[in-house]
Amino acid sequence: MRRRRNAKIIATLGPSSSDKERIAQLFRAGADVFRLNFSHGTHDDHRQRLQTIRELEAEFGRPIGVLMDLQGPKLRVGTFEDGSVQLKAGNPFRLDLAEVQGNDVSATLPHAEIFAALKPEMDILLDDGKIRLKVVRCGLDYAETMVMTGGKLSNHKGVNVPSAILELSPLTDKDRKDLTFGLDLGVDWVALSFVQRPEDMAEMRKIVGGRAGVLAKLEKPSAIDYLEEIIELSDAVMVARGDLGVELPPEDVPAVQKQIVAACRQAGKPVVVATQMLESMITAPTPTRAEASDVATAVYDGADAVMLSAETAAGDYPIEAVSIMERIINRVEVDPSYRTIMNASQREPEATSADAISAAARQVAHTISAAAVVTFSTTGSTTLRAARERPVVPILGLTSRPATARRLALAWGVHSVQTKEIKTFADMVKMAIDAAVKEEFATRGSQIVVTAGVPFGTPGATNILRIAWIE
């Protein structure tokens, strides 16, 4: 089951992809990580899907990553007398904290946090940005606005306030219950929605306590202002272009995406590009050419993974969506300009022995045409450093921890394998050679580049580089 590509694929499970045979087909087609979306489905649904993934993992003999995606706060207007109203541009419209039946001049907004953050001239977006209001006057329990872009508004439509930081935890009561359930279940990654500032990720890290990797979903413009701090507190990052595209002008989203990907690559943290990648394939067997180009752009930028949402969770063509995404990735990565772009965007290593060893491994592997870079890592840090260098050869990530092997399924270019613990230098070399042959990376006469940390099992202590021959 060795993949012949570097960028990874995340597939969301749902009604279209719940039974064992369908999940197996998705994995064979190219899915490396499965996303459980806790905005939908019951705990029993998610438990059954994870159990199925673990069964398939044993059958395929390959680590499979599982990402739980928390719902986060849902900010919505109240209800209307007739179920919906038509708002006209230029008309006044009032939002009240008090519960009232809405009409074409006022409605309930049951979120004190929004009123506390509002200021005159701020924009309020309703229904995924289809309706735009401009704040004229506001207080702690009301906002008088002018309708700038009108349209139909119905019960419980979503609310976005792009320019405000809301005094609101990204973890709702539902999220906390879901998180406890997911961690007990044994998920590998937890994605936190509605991240606005570094404190949000600090709170999340404290709760998770190392039981899973923590992934920050960047969907709020305020998060971009704290990008480096949020990345530092995260184990991985997702460019969540759905809400980000609502709160930012459309023309800003591509540049922000590139900014986030570049910052994550600099930090050596996995970065995922998500939302609307092959959206037309929810109902069509092939994507649009623009969608194919969108996926390709993320791969050219060096993203660790690209994600499918409704395409695999609820679409008519889930297997085809994964297959086509894999074909696009493979095509990009054999393009000569892809390696040129990777080399041009190469970042300088940090002034540490671990980074120096990883950068040297990349250079040595290229110079001697090694079959692979083989890393030994307990926590995954040595392997992620190797991935940060974007070497021209595959990365074979060996670890004694199944949880680490599964988390590394998200990382660029890494083929992770669970092995027994190593105790001596000789053990390390022999295990690296055996794994490289068994996993079909190397044959007799090949060379591999091996990196590890001594003493073995010490997190973050990458300090050894060894060239080994396959005899």
Sine and cosine of phi, psi and omega as CSV:
sin_phi,cos_phi,sin_psi,cos_psi,sin_omega,cos_omega
0.00,0.00,0.46,0.89,0.03,-1.00
-0.94,0.33,0.77,-0.63,0.07,-1.00
-0.99,0.14,0.61,-0.79,0.02,-1.00
-0.98,-0.19,0.63,0.78,0.00,-1.00
-0.52,-0.85,0.22,-0.97,-0.03,-1.00
-0.98,-0.18,-0.76,0.66,0.01,-1.00
-0.92,0.38,0.60,-0.80,-0.07,-1.00
-0.98,-0.19,0.27,-0.96,-0.01,-1.00
-0.86,-0.52,0.77,-0.63,0.11,-0.99
-0.96,-0.29,0.78,-0.62,0.02,-1.00
-0.89,-0.46,0.76,-0.65,0.03,-1.00
-1.00,0.10,0.72,-0.69,0.04,-1.00
-1.00,-0.05,0.52,-0.86,-0.02,-1.00
-0.14,-0.99,-0.38,-0.93,-0.05,-1.00
-0.83,0.56,-0.53,0.85,-0.02,-1.00
-0.99,0.13,-0.12,0.99,-0.14,-0.99
-0.50,-0.87,0.87,0.48,-0.07,-1.00
-0.93,-0.38,-0.51,0.86,-0.07,-1.00
-0.99,0.16,0.31,-0.95,-0.13,-0.99
-0.87,0.49,-0.69,0.73,-0.04,-1.00
-0.90,0.43,-0.64,0.77,0.00,-1.00
-0.93,0.37,-0.65,0.76,0.03,-1.00
-0.91,0.42,-0.63,0.77,0.06,-1.00
-0.89,0.46,-0.65,0.76,0.04,-1.00
-0.89,0.45,-0.63,0.77,0.03,-1.00
-0.89,0.45,-0.66,0.75,0.01,-1.00
-0.91,0.40,-0.71,0.71,0.02,-1.00
-0.88,0.47,-0.59,0.81,-0.02,-1.00
-0.94,0.33,-0.36,0.93,0.06,-1.00
0.63,-0.78,-0.06,1.00,-0.01,-1.00
-0.93,0.38,0.76,-0.65,0.00,-1.00
-0.98,-0.22,-0.51,0.86,-0.02,-1.00
-0.72,-0.69,0.63,-0.78,0.06,-1.00
-0.94,-0.34,0.71,-0.71,-0.02,-1.00
-0.98,-0.20,0.77,-0.64,0.12,-0.99
-0.97,-0.23,0.92,-0.38,-0.07,-1.00
-1.00,0.00,0.95,-0.31,-0.07,-1.00
-0.99,0.14,0.13,0.99,0.21,-0.98
-0.97,0.24,-0.29,0.96,-0.03,-1.00
-0.71,-0.71,0.39,-0.92,0.10,-0.99
0.99,0.11,0.28,-0.96,0.00,-1.00
-0.99,-0.16,0.19,-0.98,0.08,-1.00
-0.87,0.50,-0.61,0.79,0.03,-1.00
-0.89,0.46,-0.64,0.77,0.05,-1.00
-0.85,0.53,-0.76,0.65,-0.06,-1.00
-0.93,0.36,-0.59,0.81,0.04,-1.00
-0.88,0.47,-0.71,0.71,-0.03,-1.00
-0.91,0.42,-0.65,0.76,0.00,-1.00
-0.91,0.43,-0.66,0.75,0.00,-1.00
-0.92,0.38,-0.65,0.76,0.05,-1.00
-0.87,0.50,-0.64,0.77,0.04,-1.00
-0.89,0.45,-0.68,0.73,0.02,-1.00
-0.87,0.49,-0.68,0.73,-0.01,-1.00
-0.91,0.41,-0.58,0.81,0.07,-1.00
-0.90,0.44,-0.69,0.72,0.00,-1.00
-0.92,0.39,-0.58,0.82,0.04,-1.00
-0.85,0.53,-0.70,0.71,0.02,-1.00
-0.92,0.40,-0.63,0.78,-0.02,-1.00
-0.93,0.36,-0.66,0.75,-0.02,-1.00
-0.99,0.13,-0.32,0.95,-0.04,-1.00
0.93,0.36,0.49,0.87,-0.03,-1.00
-0.74,-0.68,0.67,-0.74,0.09,-1.00
-0.91,0.41,0.70,-0.71,0.02,-1.00
-0.83,-0.56,0.81,-0.59,-0.01,-1.00
-0.99,0.15,0.56,-0.83,0.07,-1.00
-0.81,-0.59,0.83,-0.55,-0.01,-1.00
-0.94,-0.35,0.86,-0.51,0.14,-0.99
-0.99,-0.10,0.75,-0.66,-0.05,-1.00
-0.93,-0.36,0.94,-0.35,-0.02,-1.00
-0.95,0.30,0.53,-0.85,-0.07,-1.00
-0.93,0.37,-0.70,0.71,-0.06,-1.00
0.98,0.19,0.09,-1.00,-0.02,-1.00
-0.90,0.44,0.62,-0.78,0.08,-1.00
-0.89,-0.45,0.95,-0.31,-0.03,-1.00
-1.00,-0.05,0.85,-0.53,-0.10,-0.99
-0.62,-0.79,0.45,-0.89,0.15,-0.99
-0.97,0.24,0.15,-0.99,0.02,-1.00
-0.99,0.13,-0.56,-0.83,-0.05,-1.00
-0.95,-0.32,0.26,-0.96,-0.03,-1.00
-0.87,-0.49,0.46,-0.89,-0.05,-1.00
-0.80,0.60,-0.69,0.73,-0.04,-1.00
-0.95,-0.30,0.29,0.96,0.01,-1.00
1.00,0.01,-0.47,0.88,0.02,-1.00
-0.32,-0.95,0.29,-0.96,0.05,-1.00
-0.66,-0.75,0.28,-0.96,0.08,-1.00
-0.93,-0.37,0.91,-0.41,0.03,-1.00
-1.00,-0.05,0.72,-0.70,-0.04,-1.00
-0.94,-0.34,0.68,-0.74,0.01,-1.00
-0.85,0.53,0.68,-0.73,0.00,-1.00
1.00,-0.08,-0.23,0.97,0.00,-1.00
-1.00,0.02,0.48,-0.88,0.10,-1.00
-0.97,0.24,0.46,-0.89,0.05,-1.00
-0.50,-0.87,0.79,-0.61,-0.08,-1.00
-0.95,-0.30,0.68,-0.73,0.09,-1.00
-0.93,-0.36,0.75,-0.66,-0.06,-1.00
-0.83,-0.56,0.59,-0.80,0.10,-1.00
-0.94,0.35,-0.58,0.81,0.01,-1.00
-0.90,0.43,0.56,-0.83,-0.03,-1.00
-0.98,0.18,0.88,-0.47,0.04,-1.00
-0.67,-0.74,0.34,-0.94,0.14,-0.99
-0.99,0.15,0.84,-0.54,-0.11,-0.99
-0.96,0.29,0.34,-0.94,0.11,-0.99
-0.54,-0.84,-0.32,-0.95,-0.09,-1.00
-0.99,0.14,0.07,1.00,0.04,-1.00
-0.86,-0.52,-0.25,0.97,0.00,-1.00
-0.35,-0.94,0.32,-0.95,0.03,-1.00
-0.36,-0.93,0.30,-0.96,0.06,-1.00
-0.99,0.11,0.67,-0.74,0.17,-0.98
-0.81,-0.59,0.99,-0.11,-0.18,-0.98
-0.99,0.13,0.75,0.66,-0.05,-1.00
-0.67,-0.74,0.99,-0.11,-0.01,-1.00
-0.87,0.50,-0.49,0.87,-0.02,-1.00
-0.88,0.47,-0.56,0.83,0.01,-1.00
-0.93,0.36,-0.73,0.68,-0.01,-1.00
-0.87,0.48,-0.60,0.80,-0.01,-1.00
-0.91,0.41,-0.43,0.90,-0.06,-1.00
-0.99,-0.13,-0.21,0.98,-0.09,-1.00
-0.95,0.30,0.52,-0.85,0.13,-0.99
-0.64,-0.77,0.44,-0.90,0.06,-1.00
-0.81,0.58,0.57,-0.82,-0.01,-1.00
0.99,0.15,-0.11,0.99,0.08,-1.00
-0.95,0.33,0.48,-0.88,0.10,-1.00
-1.00,-0.06,0.60,-0.80,0.18,-0.98
-0.86,-0.51,0.81,-0.59,-0.02,-1.00
-0.96,-0.28,0.69,-0.72,0.00,-1.00
-0.86,-0.51,0.53,-0.85,0.08,-1.00
0.82,0.58,0.88,0.48,0.02,-1.00
0.82,0.57,0.57,0.82,0.09,-1.00
1.00,0.10,0.03,1.00,-0.01,-1.00
-0.92,0.39,-0.50,0.87,0.01,-1.00
-0.88,-0.47,0.72,-0.69,0.00,-1.00
-0.83,-0.55,0.78,-0.62,0.04,-1.00
-0.92,-0.40,0.54,-0.84,0.08,-1.00
-0.92,-0.39,0.81,-0.58,-0.02,-1.00
-0.94,0.33,0.80,-0.60,0.06,-1.00
-0.99,-0.16,-0.80,0.60,0.09,-1.00
-0.66,-0.75,0.48,-0.88,-0.04,-1.00
-0.41,-0.91,0.36,-0.93,0.06,-1.00
-0.57,-0.82,-0.21,-0.98,-0.06,-1.00
-0.96,0.27,-0.19,0.98,0.00,-1.00
-0.68,-0.73,0.28,0.96,0.02,-1.00
-0.35,-0.94,0.29,-0.96,0.16,-0.99
-0.50,-0.87,0.84,-0.54,0.12,-0.99
-1.00,-0.07,0.83,-0.56,-0.10,-0.99
-0.80,-0.61,0.23,-0.97,0.14,-0.99
-0.91,-0.40,0.72,-0.69,0.02,-1.00
-0.97,0.25,0.90,-0.44,0.02,-1.00
-1.00,-0.04,-0.65,0.76,0.08,-1.00
-0.78,-0.62,0.89,-0.46,-0.08,-1.00
-1.00,0.00,-0.07,-1.00,0.02,-1.00
0.46,-0.89,-0.06,-1.00,0.00,-1.00
-0.99,0.15,0.74,-0.68,0.03,-1.00
-0.81,-0.59,0.81,-0.58,-0.04,-1.00
-0.86,-0.50,0.00,-1.00,-0.11,-0.99
-0.83,0.56,0.68,-0.73,0.19,-0.98
0.87,0.50,0.50,0.86,0.07,-1.00
-0.96,0.27,0.45,-0.90,-0.11,-0.99
-0.95,0.31,0.40,-0.92,-0.02,-1.00
-0.81,-0.59,0.72,-0.70,0.10,-0.99
-0.79,-0.62,0.65,-0.76,0.08,-1.00
-0.82,-0.57,1.00,-0.01,-0.19,-0.98
-0.87,0.50,-0.63,0.78,-0.17,-0.99
-1.00,-0.08,0.14,0.99,-0.06,-1.00
-0.91,-0.42,0.57,-0.82,0.20,-0.98
-0.99,-0.16,0.89,-0.46,-0.08,-1.00
-1.00,0.02,0.70,-0.72,0.06,-1.00
-0.97,0.23,0.96,0.28,-0.14,-0.99
-0.59,-0.81,0.82,-0.58,0.05,-1.00
-0.93,0.36,0.64,-0.77,0.06,-1.00
-0.94,0.33,-0.18,0.98,0.00,-1.00
-0.97,-0.23,0.94,-0.35,0.09,-1.00
-0.99,0.11,0.12,-0.99,0.07,-1.00
-0.85,0.52,-0.64,0.77,0.04,-1.00
-0.88,0.47,-0.69,0.73,-0.01,-1.00
-0.87,0.49,-0.66,0.76,-0.03,-1.00
-0.90,0.43,-0.64,0.77,0.06,-1.00
-0.92,0.39,-0.69,0.73,0.02,-1.00
-0.89,0.46,-0.65,0.76,-0.03,-1.00
-0.89,0.45,-0.71,0.70,0.05,-1.00
-0.85,0.52,-0.70,0.72,0.02,-1.00
-0.88,0.48,-0.75,0.66,-0.05,-1.00
-0.90,0.44,-0.67,0.74,0.01,-1.00
-0.91,0.41,-0.65,0.76,0.06,-1.00
-0.90,0.43,-0.54,0.84,-0.01,-1.00
-0.95,0.31,-0.51,0.86,0.04,-1.00
0.97,-0.23,0.58,0.82,0.08,-1.00
-0.92,0.39,0.37,-0.93,-0.07,-1.00
-0.99,-0.11,-0.51,0.86,-0.02,-1.00
-0.72,-0.69,0.56,-0.83,0.11,-0.99
-0.83,-0.56,0.84,-0.54,0.02,-1.00
-0.99,-0.15,0.80,-0.60,-0.01,-1.00
-0.98,-0.22,0.86,-0.51,0.03,-1.00
-1.00,0.09,0.27,-0.96,0.15,-0.99
0.89,0.45,0.55,0.83,0.05,-1.00
-0.95,0.30,0.82,-0.58,0.00,-1.00
-0.91,-0.41,-0.45,0.89,-0.13,-0.99
-0.41,-0.91,0.22,-0.98,-0.03,-1.00
-0.86,0.51,-0.56,0.83,-0.02,-1.00
-0.85,0.53,-0.51,0.86,0.02,-1.00
-0.89,0.46,-0.69,0.72,0.00,-1.00
-0.95,0.30,-0.56,0.83,0.04,-1.00
-0.88,0.47,-0.68,0.73,0.04,-1.00
-0.88,0.47,-0.68,0.74,-0.02,-1.00
-0.90,0.43,-0.70,0.72,0.00,-1.00
-0.86,0.51,-0.65,0.76,-0.03,-1.00
-0.90,0.44,-0.66,0.75,-0.02,-1.00
-0.94,0.35,-0.70,0.72,-0.05,-1.00
-0.93,0.37,-0.60,0.80,0.09,-1.00
0.86,0.50,0.55,0.83,0.05,-1.00
0.99,0.17,0.08,1.00,-0.03,-1.00
-0.98,0.21,-0.23,0.97,0.05,-1.00
-0.39,-0.92,0.30,-0.95,0.14,-0.99
-0.96,0.29,0.58,-0.81,-0.04,-1.00
-0.96,-0.29,0.83,-0.55,-0.05,-1.00
-0.91,-0.42,0.81,-0.59,0.02,-1.00
-1.00,-0.02,0.84,-0.55,0.11,-0.99
-1.00,0.02,0.89,-0.45,-0.01,-1.00
-1.00,-0.08,0.98,-0.21,-0.03,-1.00
-0.74,-0.68,0.02,1.00,0.02,-1.00
-0.90,-0.44,0.74,-0.67,0.02,-1.00
-0.83,0.56,-0.55,0.84,0.00,-1.00
-0.88,0.48,-0.49,0.87,0.01,-1.00
-0.91,0.41,-0.52,0.86,-0.02,-1.00
-0.91,0.41,-0.50,0.86,0.03,-1.00
-0.92,0.40,-0.39,0.92,0.00,-1.00
-0.89,-0.45,0.53,0.85,-0.19,-0.98
-0.84,0.54,-0.78,0.63,-0.07,-1.00
-0.90,0.44,-0.65,0.76,0.00,-1.00
-0.92,0.40,-0.64,0.76,0.01,-1.00
-0.92,0.39,-0.67,0.74,0.04,-1.00
-0.87,0.49,-0.67,0.74,-0.02,-1.00
-0.88,0.48,-0.56,0.83,-0.03,-1.00
-1.00,0.00,0.02,1.00,-0.05,-1.00
-0.93,-0.37,0.40,-0.91,0.13,-0.99
-1.00,-0.03,-0.36,0.93,0.06,-1.00
-0.33,-0.95,0.22,-0.97,-0.07,-1.00
-0.68,-0.73,0.57,-0.82,0.09,-1.00
-0.87,-0.50,0.75,-0.66,0.15,-0.99
-0.99,0.11,1.00,-0.10,-0.09,-1.00
-1.00,0.02,1.00,0.04,-0.22,-0.98
-0.97,0.26,-0.16,0.99,0.01,-1.00
-0.90,0.45,-0.94,0.35,0.02,-1.00
-0.93,0.38,-0.56,0.83,0.03,-1.00
-0.87,0.49,-0.61,0.79,0.02,-1.00
-0.95,0.30,-0.35,0.94,0.08,-1.00
-0.98,0.21,-0.68,0.73,-0.15,-0.99
-1.00,0.04,-0.29,0.96,0.07,-1.00
-0.94,-0.34,0.47,-0.88,0.15,-0.99
-0.86,0.52,0.60,-0.80,-0.06,-1.00
-0.80,0.60,-0.59,0.81,-0.05,-1.00
-0.94,0.35,-0.29,0.96,-0.01,-1.00
-1.00,0.06,-0.38,0.93,-0.14,-0.99
-0.89,0.46,-0.71,0.70,0.00,-1.00
-0.86,0.51,-0.65,0.76,-0.01,-1.00
-0.92,0.38,-0.65,0.76,0.03,-1.00
-0.91,0.42,-0.64,0.76,0.05,-1.00
-0.84,0.54,-0.74,0.68,0.01,-1.00
-0.90,0.44,-0.60,0.80,0.02,-1.00
-0.89,0.46,-0.70,0.72,-0.02,-1.00
-0.92,0.39,-0.72,0.70,-0.01,-1.00
-0.87,0.49,-0.70,0.71,-0.01,-1.00
-0.89,0.45,-0.67,0.75,-0.01,-1.00
-0.91,0.41,-0.63,0.78,0.03,-1.00
-0.93,0.37,-0.64,0.77,0.04,-1.00
-0.89,0.45,-0.64,0.77,0.04,-1.00
-0.88,0.48,-0.64,0.77,-0.03,-1.00
-0.99,0.13,-0.17,0.99,-0.03,-1.00
0.95,0.30,0.47,0.88,0.03,-1.00
-0.95,-0.30,0.71,-0.70,0.04,-1.00
-0.84,0.54,0.62,-0.78,-0.01,-1.00
-0.75,-0.66,0.73,-0.69,-0.06,-1.00
-0.92,-0.40,0.71,-0.70,0.13,-0.99
-0.97,-0.24,0.80,-0.60,-0.17,-0.98
-0.66,-0.75,0.31,-0.95,0.14,-0.99
1.00,0.04,0.82,-0.57,0.12,-0.99
0.88,0.48,0.50,0.86,-0.06,-1.00
-0.96,0.29,-0.71,0.71,0.06,-1.00
-0.75,-0.66,0.72,0.69,-0.20,-0.98
-0.86,0.50,-0.54,0.84,-0.01,-1.00
-0.90,0.44,-0.34,0.94,0.00,-1.00
-0.98,0.22,0.03,1.00,0.18,-0.98
-0.88,0.48,-0.58,0.82,-0.03,-1.00
-0.81,-0.58,-0.04,1.00,-0.04,-1.00
-0.81,-0.59,0.54,-0.84,-0.07,-1.00
-0.97,0.23,-0.21,0.98,0.03,-1.00
-0.72,-0.70,0.45,-0.89,0.01,-1.00
-1.00,0.10,0.19,-0.98,0.16,-0.99
-0.97,0.24,0.32,-0.95,0.02,-1.00
-0.92,0.40,-0.53,0.85,0.03,-1.00
-0.91,0.42,-0.63,0.78,0.02,-1.00
-0.92,0.40,-0.66,0.75,0.05,-1.00
-0.87,0.49,-0.65,0.76,0.03,-1.00
-0.92,0.39,-0.57,0.82,0.01,-1.00
-0.90,0.44,-0.73,0.68,0.05,-1.00
-0.88,0.48,-0.71,0.71,-0.02,-1.00
-0.87,0.49,-0.64,0.77,0.00,-1.00
-0.87,0.49,-0.68,0.73,0.03,-1.00
-0.88,0.48,-0.62,0.79,0.00,-1.00
-0.94,0.33,-0.69,0.72,0.06,-1.00
-0.86,0.51,-0.57,0.82,0.01,-1.00
-0.95,0.32,-0.28,0.96,0.02,-1.00
0.99,-0.11,0.34,0.94,0.06,-1.00
-0.86,0.51,0.59,-0.81,0.03,-1.00
-0.95,0.32,-0.58,0.81,-0.08,-1.00
-0.49,-0.87,0.45,-0.89,0.13,-0.99
-0.85,-0.52,0.54,-0.84,-0.19,-0.98
-0.84,-0.54,0.63,-0.78,0.13,-0.99
-0.96,-0.29,0.71,-0.70,-0.03,-1.00
-0.95,-0.31,-0.99,-0.16,-0.01,-1.00
-0.90,0.43,-0.38,0.93,-0.01,-1.00
-0.83,0.56,-0.65,0.76,0.00,-1.00
-0.98,-0.21,-0.40,0.92,-0.05,-1.00
-0.98,0.21,-0.64,0.77,-0.12,-0.99
-0.69,-0.72,0.05,1.00,-0.08,-1.00
-0.99,0.16,0.15,-0.99,0.00,-1.00
-0.99,0.10,-0.27,0.96,-0.11,-0.99
-0.72,-0.69,0.85,0.53,-0.08,-1.00
-0.90,0.44,-0.68,0.74,-0.03,-1.00
-0.92,0.38,-0.68,0.74,0.00,-1.00
-0.89,0.46,-0.60,0.80,-0.01,-1.00
-0.89,0.45,-0.71,0.71,0.03,-1.00
-0.91,0.41,-0.68,0.73,-0.03,-1.00
-0.88,0.48,-0.69,0.72,-0.02,-1.00
-0.94,0.34,-0.61,0.79,0.05,-1.00
-0.88,0.47,-0.66,0.75,0.04,-1.00
-0.89,0.45,-0.65,0.76,0.02,-1.00
-0.88,0.47,-0.64,0.77,0.01,-1.00
-0.90,0.43,-0.71,0.70,0.00,-1.00
-0.87,0.49,-0.74,0.68,-0.02,-1.00
-0.87,0.50,-0.64,0.77,-0.02,-1.00
-0.92,0.40,-0.66,0.75,0.02,-1.00
-0.89,0.45,-0.69,0.72,-0.15,-0.99
-0.96,0.27,-0.20,0.98,0.13,-0.99
-0.99,-0.13,-0.06,1.00,0.07,-1.00
-0.94,0.33,0.82,-0.57,0.00,-1.00
-0.81,0.59,-0.53,0.85,-0.02,-1.00
-0.94,0.34,-0.36,0.93,0.02,-1.00
-0.89,0.46,-0.75,0.66,0.01,-1.00
-0.92,0.39,-0.56,0.83,0.07,-1.00
-0.87,0.49,-0.69,0.73,0.02,-1.00
-0.91,0.41,-0.67,0.74,0.02,-1.00
-0.86,0.50,-0.69,0.72,-0.02,-1.00
-0.93,0.38,-0.63,0.78,-0.03,-1.00
-0.92,0.38,-0.50,0.86,-0.03,-1.00
-1.00,-0.09,0.20,0.98,0.00,-1.00
-0.90,0.44,0.74,-0.67,-0.02,-1.00
-1.00,-0.07,0.49,-0.87,0.07,-1.00
-0.92,0.39,0.68,-0.73,0.03,-1.00
-0.92,0.38,0.49,-0.87,0.08,-1.00
-0.94,0.33,0.34,-0.94,-0.09,-1.00
-0.99,0.16,0.88,0.47,0.05,-1.00
-0.76,-0.65,0.40,-0.91,0.02,-1.00
-0.90,0.43,-0.58,0.81,0.00,-1.00
-0.89,0.45,-0.71,0.70,0.01,-1.00
-0.93,0.36,-0.60,0.80,0.02,-1.00
-0.88,0.47,-0.68,0.73,0.02,-1.00
-0.90,0.44,-0.70,0.72,-0.04,-1.00
-0.91,0.42,-0.66,0.75,0.04,-1.00
-0.91,0.40,-0.63,0.78,0.04,-1.00
-0.91,0.42,-0.62,0.79,0.01,-1.00
-0.87,0.49,-0.66,0.75,0.04,-1.00
-0.87,0.49,-0.73,0.68,-0.04,-1.00
-0.92,0.39,-0.69,0.72,0.00,-1.00
-0.90,0.45,-0.70,0.71,0.00,-1.00
-0.85,0.53,-0.65,0.76,0.01,-1.00
-0.93,0.36,-0.70,0.72,-0.09,-1.00
-0.91,0.42,-0.67,0.74,-0.06,-1.00
-0.99,-0.10,0.08,1.00,-0.03,-1.00
0.82,0.58,0.76,0.65,0.00,-1.00
-0.90,0.44,0.41,-0.91,0.02,-1.00
-0.97,0.26,-0.49,0.87,-0.04,-1.00
-0.20,-0.98,0.37,-0.93,0.26,-0.97
-0.99,-0.13,0.84,-0.54,-0.01,-1.00
-0.95,-0.30,0.81,-0.58,-0.01,-1.00
-0.90,-0.44,0.58,-0.81,0.16,-0.99
-0.93,-0.37,0.79,-0.61,-0.06,-1.00
-0.46,-0.89,0.70,-0.71,0.07,-1.00
-0.99,0.12,-0.71,0.70,-0.04,-1.00
-0.99,-0.12,-0.26,0.97,-0.06,-1.00
0.98,-0.20,-0.13,0.99,-0.10,-0.99
-0.91,0.41,-0.64,0.77,0.03,-1.00
-0.89,0.46,-0.66,0.75,-0.01,-1.00
-0.93,0.37,-0.65,0.76,0.03,-1.00
-0.91,0.41,-0.55,0.84,0.07,-1.00
-0.90,0.43,-0.64,0.77,0.05,-1.00
-0.90,0.44,-0.66,0.75,0.00,-1.00
-0.91,0.41,-0.58,0.81,0.02,-1.00
-0.84,0.54,-0.51,0.86,-0.03,-1.00
-0.98,0.21,-0.19,0.98,0.00,-1.00
0.74,0.67,0.86,0.51,-0.04,-1.00
-0.92,0.39,0.30,-0.95,0.00,-1.00
-0.98,0.18,-0.20,0.98,-0.01,-1.00
-0.93,-0.36,0.34,-0.94,0.00,-1.00
-0.90,0.43,0.36,-0.93,0.06,-1.00
-0.93,-0.37,0.85,-0.53,0.06,-1.00
-0.97,-0.23,0.96,-0.27,-0.08,-1.00
-0.99,-0.10,0.93,-0.36,-0.02,-1.00
-0.98,-0.20,0.69,-0.72,0.00,-1.00
-0.46,-0.89,0.51,-0.86,0.03,-1.00
-1.00,0.06,-0.16,0.99,-0.06,-1.00
-0.98,-0.20,0.85,-0.52,0.03,-1.00
-0.88,0.48,-0.57,0.82,0.00,-1.00
-0.90,0.44,-0.63,0.78,0.03,-1.00
-0.92,0.38,-0.67,0.74,0.02,-1.00
-0.86,0.51,-0.65,0.76,-0.01,-1.00
-0.94,0.35,-0.66,0.75,0.01,-1.00
-0.89,0.45,-0.60,0.80,-0.03,-1.00
-0.94,0.33,-0.17,0.99,0.09,-1.00
-0.88,0.47,-0.30,0.95,-0.01,-1.00
-1.00,0.05,-0.28,0.96,-0.19,-0.98
-1.00,0.04,0.59,-0.81,-0.03,-1.00
-0.82,0.57,0.79,-0.62,0.19,-0.98
0.95,0.31,0.05,1.00,-0.12,-0.99
-1.00,-0.10,0.81,-0.59,0.18,-0.98
-0.97,-0.25,0.98,-0.19,-0.12,-0.99
-1.00,0.00,0.60,-0.80,-0.04,-1.00
-0.65,-0.76,0.73,-0.68,0.09,-1.00
-1.00,0.08,0.76,-0.65,-0.01,-1.00
-0.78,-0.62,0.09,-1.00,0.13,-0.99
-0.97,0.24,0.26,-0.96,0.00,-1.00
-0.93,0.36,0.54,-0.84,0.05,-1.00
-0.96,-0.28,0.53,-0.85,-0.05,-1.00
-0.83,-0.55,-0.41,0.91,-0.03,-1.00
-0.77,-0.64,0.27,-0.96,0.02,-1.00
-0.90,0.44,-0.64,0.77,0.01,-1.00
-0.89,0.45,-0.65,0.76,0.07,-1.00
-0.85,0.53,-0.68,0.73,-0.05,-1.00
-0.87,0.49,-0.76,0.66,-0.04,-1.00
-0.90,0.44,-0.71,0.71,-0.01,-1.00
-0.89,0.46,-0.69,0.72,-0.01,-1.00
-0.91,0.41,-0.61,0.79,0.03,-1.00
-0.89,0.45,-0.69,0.72,0.01,-1.00
-0.91,0.42,-0.74,0.67,-0.02,-1.00
-0.86,0.51,-0.68,0.73,-0.01,-1.00
-0.92,0.39,-0.64,0.76,-0.01,-1.00
-0.89,0.46,-0.60,0.80,0.03,-1.00
-0.97,0.26,-0.75,0.67,-0.05,-1.00
-0.88,0.48,-0.64,0.77,-0.04,-1.00
-1.00,0.07,0.14,0.99,0.11,-0.99
0.91,0.40,0.60,0.80,0.10,-0.99
-1.00,-0.10,-0.49,0.87,-0.12,-0.99
-0.64,-0.77,0.42,-0.91,0.06,-1.00
-0.77,-0.64,0.06,-1.00,-0.02,-1.00
-0.83,0.56,0.74,-0.68,-0.02,-1.00
1.00,-0.09,-0.19,0.98,0.02,-1.00
-0.98,0.19,0.30,-0.95,0.13,-0.99
-0.88,-0.48,0.54,-0.84,0.11,-0.99
-0.80,-0.60,0.44,-0.90,0.06,-1.00
-0.95,-0.30,0.82,-0.58,-0.10,-1.00
-0.92,-0.40,0.76,-0.65,0.11,-0.99
-0.82,-0.57,0.55,-0.84,0.01,-1.00
-0.28,-0.96,0.01,-1.00,0.04,-1.00
-0.85,-0.53,0.70,-0.72,0.06,-1.00
-0.87,-0.50,0.73,-0.69,0.07,1.00
-0.91,0.42,0.60,-0.80,0.00,-1.00
-0.86,0.51,0.66,-0.75,0.00,-1.00
1.00,-0.01,-0.02,1.00,0.02,-1.00
-1.00,0.07,0.90,-0.44,-0.06,-1.00
-0.87,0.49,0.73,-0.68,0.13,-0.99
0.97,0.25,0.18,0.98,-0.10,-0.99
-0.98,-0.18,0.78,0.63,0.02,-1.00
-0.93,0.37,0.94,-0.35,-0.07,-1.00
-0.56,-0.83,0.20,0.98,0.00,-1.00
-0.79,-0.61,0.68,-0.73,0.16,-0.99
-0.75,-0.66,0.78,-0.63,-0.05,-1.00
-0.67,-0.75,0.69,-0.72,0.14,-0.99
-0.99,-0.14,0.78,-0.62,-0.03,-1.00
-0.82,-0.57,0.64,-0.77,0.07,-1.00
-1.00,-0.04,0.56,-0.83,0.13,-0.99
-1.00,-0.08,0.93,-0.37,-0.07,-1.00
-0.99,-0.17,0.00,0.00,0.00,0.00
